[in-house]
Amino acid sequence: MTGRHSTGAIGAGAIGAGGRGERSGPFRAGDRVQLTGPKGRLHTITLEPGKLFHSHKGGISHDDLIGLPDGSVVRNQVGVEYLALRPLLSDFVMSMPRGAAIVYPKDAAQILAHADIFPGATVVEAGVGSGALSLWLLRAIGPEGRLLSFERRDEFADVARGNIETFHGAVPENWSITLGDLAEVLPDTADEASVDRVVLDMLAPWEVLDAVTEALKPGGVVLCYVATVTQLSRVAEAIRATGAYTEPAANETMVRGWHVQGLAVRPDHRMIAHTGFLITARRLAPDTVLPELKRRPSKTEFSDEDVEAWTPGALGERAVSAKSLRKRVRAAATAASLARETGSGDAGGLEAGAPDPDEAPGEAR
C-alpha cells in the first residue's frame, strides 16, 4: 500500500498538544458537559445558546448551564436534578464515535506506564483505530513531544482525526497520521534510531518488527497490544528471533470495582476482565548479544502447522460494516466541525452514546 502523509498543522489556528479550551471554570458555549441523572445514567451534550436537552424525565435549557461552575447541580423543567461536570478524557474516549475497537482506559494507563511514555518523547503508534490511545499518548508526551500515527484504512483515520480534533479543538501541531503499511512507510517517515517508543495495536505486529527495530533508539521500548494468546505467543517468539531486544515481558490487566455503602462492602457483580495482552521489550545497542537466560527445560519448539494457525487470516478480524463505518465517520466529522466553529476544545456535535453493542471488548484488531 502506498503511504500518504497527513500533517497535524492547520495554520494559525493550530494548537499544541493538550492546548484545548480551559478544563476548569464556568461552563461556556461550546463546552462538552456530562449530565448524571438520579439513577446514574450519563448524558453528554455540547452547550449551545438557546438549545434544550431532552430526556424522558423532562428538558434542561443549555442557557441554564452556561455560566455555572463545573460540578454544579441543575434541575430540569419538572424538578429532576442532574449533576453537571466536564467529562474526563476517560469519559470522552468511552463515548466518542468509533471506527474500530478502542483501547480501554485501563489498558491505556498500563501502556503509558510499561512503555514509559514521557514528556518530549518521539512515539510511533500503529494502528490508530478510532484515536483513543492517540489522545492518551498526546497528553503524556506534552507539547514538546511528537506522535507519529499510522493507519492502513482511510475510514479509521478519518474517525480518529475527527475525534482528536473534537477533543483538542484543533489538530495538534505535534501529531501526524500516515496512511499505509507501517513496514513500508515508517522508513520514509522516521529516521534510523530516531524514535523513543513504539506502540503497536495491530493484528500481526511481528510483520513490522524489522522496520520498528531500525527506527528505535538503543534503549527504546516496543510495546505490542494483542487480543489473543496465539498472537501473544507469536509476537514474543518474533521479538526473540530478531536478537535485537531484551527478553519480552507480557501481562494483562483486570479491573474489579467495589461496592462500598456503609457496612455493605463487597466486590461489584461485574468487572472489566480481559481486553488484551501487553508485551514489551527494549532495543539493544547494535551488535549486542543478550546474555543467555538460564531456564528450566520446556517444550518451546513449534511446527509449520503451529505457525499457520497464527496467521492473520486464521486469527480472524471482526469487520465493521461499511454502512456503520460511514455513519461513524460522519459523526466524528460533525463533532470536529462544531469544535472548530465554537473555538472551544473538547466539543462534539452529537450527543455521545454508549459503546457500540456489537463491539466486544478485546476482539481481534
C-alpha positions as CSV (number, residue, x, y, z in Angstrom):
1,M,0.0,0.0,0.0
2,T,1.3,3.4,-0.8
3,G,1.7,5.7,2.2
4,R,0.0,9.1,2.3
5,H,1.2,11.5,5.0
6,S,-1.2,14.0,6.7
7,T,0.5,16.5,9.0
8,G,-1.2,17.8,12.1
9,A,-0.6,21.6,11.5
10,I,-3.6,23.6,10.4
11,G,-2.2,27.1,10.2
12,A,-2.6,29.9,12.6
13,G,-5.5,28.3,14.4
14,A,-3.5,25.2,15.3
15,I,-2.7,24.4,18.9
16,G,-0.2,22.3,20.7
17,A,-0.9,19.0,22.3
18,G,-3.1,19.5,25.4
19,G,-3.8,23.0,24.3
20,R,-7.6,22.7,24.0
21,G,-10.0,25.0,25.9
22,E,-9.9,25.5,29.6
23,R,-10.7,22.4,31.6
24,S,-12.0,24.4,34.6
25,G,-14.0,27.5,35.4
26,P,-17.7,28.3,34.5
27,F,-19.3,26.4,31.6
28,R,-19.2,28.2,28.3
29,A,-20.9,27.8,25.0
30,G,-19.2,25.1,23.0
31,D,-18.1,23.2,26.2
32,R,-18.9,19.5,26.4
33,V,-20.9,18.7,29.6
34,Q,-21.7,15.4,31.2
35,L,-25.1,15.2,32.9
36,T,-25.6,12.5,35.5
37,G,-29.3,11.7,36.3
38,P,-30.7,10.4,39.6
39,K,-30.2,6.7,38.6
40,G,-26.6,7.3,37.5
41,R,-27.4,7.5,33.7
42,L,-25.0,9.7,31.8
43,H,-25.8,12.1,29.0
44,T,-23.1,14.1,27.3
45,I,-24.1,17.3,25.5
46,T,-22.4,20.3,23.8
47,L,-23.6,23.6,25.1
48,E,-25.3,25.9,22.5
49,P,-27.2,29.0,23.5
50,G,-31.0,28.6,23.0
51,K,-30.9,24.8,22.8
52,L,-32.7,22.4,25.0
53,F,-31.6,18.9,26.2
54,H,-34.5,16.5,26.2
55,S,-34.9,13.3,28.1
56,H,-37.9,11.2,29.1
57,K,-37.7,13.0,32.5
58,G,-38.0,16.5,31.1
59,G,-35.7,19.1,29.5
60,I,-32.8,21.3,30.6
61,S,-32.1,24.6,28.8
62,H,-28.5,24.9,27.8
63,D,-28.7,28.6,28.9
64,D,-29.3,27.4,32.5
65,L,-25.9,25.6,32.4
66,I,-23.8,28.3,30.7
67,G,-22.1,30.3,33.4
68,L,-22.5,27.7,36.1
69,P,-19.3,26.4,37.9
70,D,-18.1,22.9,37.0
71,G,-19.6,20.4,39.4
72,S,-23.0,22.1,39.7
73,V,-26.4,20.6,40.2
74,V,-29.2,21.8,37.9
75,R,-32.9,21.0,37.8
76,N,-34.8,20.2,34.7
77,Q,-38.3,21.5,33.8
78,V,-40.0,19.1,36.2
79,G,-37.6,19.4,39.1
80,V,-35.4,16.3,38.4
81,E,-31.8,17.1,39.5
82,Y,-28.7,16.4,37.3
83,L,-25.1,16.7,38.2
84,A,-23.1,18.7,35.6
85,L,-19.4,18.1,35.1
86,R,-16.9,18.4,32.2
87,P,-16.2,14.9,31.0
88,L,-12.7,13.4,31.8
89,L,-10.6,12.0,29.0
90,S,-11.7,8.5,30.0
91,D,-15.3,9.6,29.7
92,F,-14.7,11.1,26.2
93,V,-13.0,8.1,24.8
94,M,-15.7,5.8,26.0
95,S,-18.4,7.8,24.3
96,M,-16.8,9.2,21.1
97,P,-17.6,7.8,17.6
98,R,-15.8,4.6,16.8
99,G,-14.5,3.2,13.6
100,A,-12.5,0.4,15.3
101,A,-12.4,-1.1,18.8
102,I,-10.8,1.3,21.2
103,V,-8.0,0.8,23.7
104,Y,-9.9,0.9,27.0
105,P,-8.7,3.4,29.7
106,K,-7.4,0.6,32.0
107,D,-5.1,-0.6,29.2
108,A,-4.2,2.9,28.1
109,A,-2.9,3.6,31.6
110,Q,-0.8,0.4,31.6
111,I,0.6,1.3,28.1
112,L,1.7,4.7,29.3
113,A,3.4,3.1,32.3
114,H,5.0,0.0,30.7
115,A,6.1,1.8,27.5
116,D,7.4,4.6,29.8
117,I,5.9,7.4,27.7
118,F,7.4,10.7,28.9
119,P,7.1,14.4,28.0
120,G,9.1,15.3,24.9
121,A,9.2,11.7,23.6
122,T,9.0,10.8,19.9
123,V,6.4,8.0,19.8
124,V,5.3,5.8,16.8
125,E,1.8,4.3,17.1
126,A,0.2,1.8,14.7
127,G,-2.7,1.3,14.1
128,V,-4.5,4.4,15.1
129,G,-8.0,2.9,15.1
130,S,-10.5,5.4,16.5
131,G,-7.8,7.6,18.1
132,A,-8.5,6.7,21.8
133,L,-4.9,5.7,22.5
134,S,-3.6,8.7,20.4
135,L,-5.4,11.0,22.9
136,W,-3.7,9.4,25.9
137,L,-0.3,9.5,24.1
138,L,-0.6,13.1,23.1
139,R,-1.4,14.1,26.7
140,A,1.6,12.1,28.0
141,I,4.2,13.4,25.6
142,G,3.2,17.1,26.0
143,P,3.7,19.9,23.5
144,E,7.4,19.2,23.2
145,G,6.9,15.6,22.1
146,R,5.9,14.1,18.8
147,L,3.4,11.4,17.9
148,L,3.6,9.7,14.6
149,S,0.4,7.6,14.0
150,F,0.0,5.1,11.2
151,E,-3.2,3.5,9.9
152,R,-4.0,1.3,6.9
153,R,-7.6,2.2,6.5
154,D,-8.8,5.7,5.4
155,E,-12.1,5.4,7.2
156,F,-10.5,4.7,10.6
157,A,-8.0,7.5,10.0
158,D,-10.9,9.9,9.3
159,V,-12.7,8.9,12.5
160,A,-9.5,9.2,14.6
161,R,-8.8,12.7,13.1
162,G,-12.3,13.9,13.9
163,N,-12.2,12.6,17.5
164,I,-8.8,14.1,18.2
165,E,-9.8,17.5,16.7
166,T,-13.0,17.4,18.7
167,F,-11.2,16.9,22.0
168,H,-8.4,19.4,21.3
169,G,-10.5,22.0,19.4
170,A,-7.9,21.7,16.6
171,V,-5.5,19.2,15.2
172,P,-2.4,19.2,17.4
173,E,0.7,20.5,15.7
174,N,2.9,17.7,17.1
175,W,0.7,14.9,15.7
176,S,0.6,13.4,12.2
177,I,-1.2,10.4,10.8
178,T,0.2,8.5,7.8
179,L,-1.9,6.1,5.7
180,G,-0.2,2.9,4.7
181,D,1.5,-0.3,6.0
182,L,3.9,0.6,8.8
183,A,6.6,-1.8,7.4
184,E,6.6,0.2,4.1
185,V,6.1,3.8,5.2
186,L,7.9,4.0,8.6
187,P,11.4,4.2,7.0
188,D,10.3,7.2,4.9
189,T,8.7,8.9,7.9
190,A,11.2,8.4,10.7
191,D,15.0,8.4,10.5
192,E,17.0,5.4,11.7
193,A,17.4,5.3,15.5
194,S,15.2,8.4,16.0
195,V,12.2,7.0,17.8
196,D,12.0,6.7,21.6
197,R,8.9,4.5,21.9
198,V,6.8,2.3,19.5
199,V,3.3,1.1,20.4
200,L,1.7,-1.5,18.1
201,D,-2.0,-2.2,18.3
202,M,-2.5,-4.4,15.3
203,L,-3.4,-7.9,14.2
204,A,0.1,-9.1,13.2
205,P,2.8,-6.9,14.9
206,W,5.5,-9.4,14.1
207,E,5.3,-8.4,10.4
208,V,6.6,-4.9,11.1
209,L,9.4,-5.7,13.6
210,D,12.2,-5.1,11.1
211,A,11.1,-1.5,10.4
212,V,10.5,-0.9,14.1
213,T,13.9,-2.2,15.0
214,E,15.6,0.2,12.6
215,A,13.6,3.2,13.8
216,L,14.0,2.6,17.6
217,K,16.9,4.2,19.5
218,P,19.1,1.9,21.6
219,G,17.3,1.5,24.9
220,G,13.9,2.4,23.3
221,V,10.8,0.4,24.1
222,V,8.5,-1.5,21.8
223,L,5.1,-2.4,23.2
224,C,2.5,-4.6,21.4
225,Y,-1.2,-4.8,22.4
226,V,-2.7,-8.0,21.2
227,A,-6.0,-9.7,22.0
228,T,-5.4,-13.4,21.8
229,V,-2.9,-16.0,23.3
230,T,-1.8,-17.1,19.8
231,Q,-0.9,-13.5,18.9
232,L,0.9,-13.1,22.2
233,S,2.9,-16.3,21.6
234,R,3.9,-15.5,18.1
235,V,5.0,-11.9,18.7
236,A,7.1,-13.0,21.7
237,E,8.9,-15.5,19.5
238,A,9.4,-13.0,16.8
239,I,10.9,-10.4,19.2
240,R,13.3,-13.1,20.5
241,A,14.2,-14.1,16.9
242,T,15.4,-10.6,16.0
243,G,18.2,-10.8,18.6
244,A,17.8,-7.0,18.9
245,Y,15.7,-6.8,22.1
246,T,15.7,-7.7,25.8
247,E,13.7,-10.7,26.9
248,P,10.0,-9.7,26.3
249,A,7.7,-9.4,29.3
250,A,3.9,-9.9,29.0
251,N,0.9,-9.2,31.2
252,E,-2.8,-8.4,31.2
253,T,-4.8,-6.1,33.5
254,M,-8.2,-6.8,35.1
255,V,-10.1,-4.1,36.9
256,R,-12.7,-5.0,39.6
257,G,-14.8,-2.3,41.2
258,W,-16.1,-2.5,44.8
259,H,-19.5,-1.6,46.2
260,V,-18.9,0.5,49.4
261,Q,-22.1,1.6,51.2
262,G,-22.0,1.6,55.0
263,L,-21.2,-1.9,56.1
264,A,-22.1,-3.4,52.7
265,V,-18.6,-3.6,51.3
266,R,-18.2,-6.2,48.6
267,P,-16.9,-6.6,45.0
268,D,-19.1,-5.4,42.2
269,H,-21.0,-8.2,40.4
270,R,-19.5,-7.1,37.1
271,M,-15.8,-6.4,36.3
272,I,-13.7,-5.4,33.3
273,A,-11.7,-8.6,32.7
274,H,-9.7,-9.5,29.7
275,T,-9.4,-6.9,26.9
276,G,-5.9,-7.6,25.7
277,F,-2.3,-8.5,26.5
278,L,0.6,-6.2,26.7
279,I,4.1,-7.4,25.7
280,T,7.2,-5.1,26.0
281,A,10.9,-5.3,25.2
282,R,13.8,-2.8,25.0
283,R,16.0,-2.2,22.0
284,L,19.6,-3.4,22.4
285,A,22.6,-1.5,21.2
286,P,23.8,-2.6,17.7
287,D,25.9,-5.8,17.6
288,T,25.0,-6.5,21.3
289,V,24.4,-10.1,22.2
290,L,21.9,-10.7,25.1
291,P,23.3,-13.0,27.8
292,E,21.5,-16.3,27.7
293,L,18.9,-16.7,30.4
294,K,19.0,-19.9,32.5
295,R,15.7,-21.6,32.2
296,R,14.2,-25.0,33.1
297,P,13.8,-27.3,30.1
298,S,10.5,-26.8,28.3
299,K,8.8,-27.6,25.1
300,T,9.3,-24.4,23.2
301,E,9.6,-25.8,19.6
302,F,6.7,-25.3,17.2
303,S,5.9,-26.7,13.8
304,D,4.9,-25.1,10.5
305,E,1.3,-26.1,11.3
306,D,1.5,-24.2,14.5
307,V,2.8,-21.1,12.7
308,E,0.0,-21.4,10.1
309,A,-2.6,-21.3,13.0
310,W,-1.1,-17.9,14.0
311,T,-1.5,-16.1,10.6
312,P,-3.8,-13.1,10.5
313,G,-6.4,-15.0,8.4
314,A,-6.6,-17.8,11.0
315,L,-6.8,-15.3,13.9
316,G,-9.7,-13.6,12.3
317,E,-10.7,-9.9,12.3
318,R,-14.2,-8.8,13.1
319,A,-15.0,-6.2,10.5
320,V,-17.2,-3.1,10.9
321,S,-19.9,-2.9,8.2
322,A,-19.4,-0.2,5.5
323,K,-22.7,1.5,6.4
324,S,-21.9,1.6,10.1
325,L,-18.4,2.9,9.4
326,R,-19.7,5.7,7.2
327,K,-22.1,6.8,10.0
328,R,-19.2,6.9,12.5
329,V,-17.0,8.9,10.1
330,R,-19.9,11.5,9.7
331,A,-20.4,11.7,13.5
332,A,-16.7,12.3,14.1
333,A,-16.5,14.9,11.3
334,T,-19.6,16.7,12.6
335,A,-18.1,16.9,16.1
336,A,-14.8,18.2,14.8
337,S,-16.6,20.8,12.7
338,L,-18.5,22.1,15.7
339,A,-15.3,22.3,17.7
340,R,-13.7,24.5,15.0
341,E,-16.8,26.7,14.8
342,T,-17.1,27.3,18.5
343,G,-13.4,27.7,19.0
344,S,-13.5,25.6,22.1
345,G,-11.9,22.2,22.6
346,D,-13.5,19.0,23.9
347,A,-16.6,19.8,21.9
348,G,-18.9,17.5,19.9
349,G,-21.7,18.0,17.5
350,L,-23.7,15.0,18.6
351,E,-24.9,13.7,21.9
352,A,-22.5,10.9,22.9
353,G,-23.9,7.5,23.0
354,A,-22.9,4.3,24.7
355,P,-20.2,2.0,23.2
356,D,-21.3,0.0,20.1
357,P,-23.2,-3.0,21.5
358,D,-21.9,-5.1,18.5
359,E,-18.3,-4.4,19.6
360,A,-16.9,-6.9,22.0
361,P,-14.0,-5.9,24.3
362,G,-10.8,-7.5,23.4
363,E,-11.9,-8.5,19.9
364,A,-9.1,-9.0,17.4
365,R,-7.9,-5.7,15.8
